[in-house]
Amino acid sequence: MRTTRPRMSVCRTLKHIYAQIIDDVQSKTLVAASSLSPELAGKLKTGGNLAAAEAVGTLVAQKALAQGLKGIVFDRGGHVYHGRIKALADAARKAGLEF
């Protein structure tokens, strides 16, 4: 059981991408971001492309760092680590998350 590092879960659909950081011990979502987030409204042409995945990765990392979360475990949700999943993870790493 992970007690020191929360889990970042990623969900991908054809139109959008979602990421949330979850504390599995307390069963709480600590941080969440998606291509539907108000912070990204009007900035994305569509929510189902690489640019949207990068924007969501950066946003979730910024929110996590603001709450003092730096080290996480990446949960790709059964999706292949390729395309939008990889773009989100790379953007989150670039923004300062460690996993």
N, C-alpha and C positions, 0 to 999 in steps of 0.2 A: 504494500500500500504506500502510495506517495503522500508524504506529509510535508515535505519541504518545497516541492515544485508543483504549481497548479498546471492543469492541462489545457492547451489551446485546441479546441475542436473546430474543424472546418467542414462546412456543408456547401456543396456546389449544386446549383440547378442550371437549367439552360439559360435562364434570364438573369439570375443573381448569384452572388456568393456571400456567405455568412461566416463569421468567425467569432468565437466566444472563449473566454478564459474562465475555466471552472475550477473551483476548489472541491475536489471529490470527497474530502473528509467531512466538510460541512454541507455538501450538496448545494452549493450556491454558485451562481454565475457572478463573477467578479467584474468582468469587462465584456462588452459585446460591441460589435460593429458589423455593418453589412453594406452592400451597395445601395440599400434603401435608407441608410442613416441620414438624418437631417444635415449633418456636417458635409456630406457629399452631394446633397441635392443641388441639381443644376450644374455640377462640375463634371458629371459623367454623361457621355452620350448614350451608353447602354451599360447595364450591370453585368453582362455576360461575356466580357472580354478581358484580355490581359491587363489593360489599363485600369479597369475596375478592381481587379484582384490586387494589383499593386497599391491602389489607393486604400483599399480595405486593410491590407497588411500594415501599411504605414499608420493608419488611423487606430487600429487595435493596439499597435505597439506604443503609440503616443499615450493612449488612455491607460495602458498597463503601467508604463513608466511613471505617469502622474500619480498612480496609486502605490508606487513603490515596488512593483513587480518587475523583476528583471529576468530571472531564470524560469523557464517553463518547459513542459514536455509537449511535443507536437503530435497531435492526433489527426491524421489525414482522413479519418472516417471511411476507410476502405477504398478510397480513391487512389489511383496511381499517382505517384509523385512526379507529375509532369504538367506542363501547361499552366493553367490558372492556379492550381494548388502550389506548384513550385514558385510561381510569381508572387503569390501571397506570402509564402514562407521567406523568400529572399528579401522582400520589402520589409517584413517584420524584423528580420535580422539586421538589415541595413539601418533601420530606425533605432536599434539598440537592444532588442530582445535577444536572449541567449538560449539556444536549444540545439 
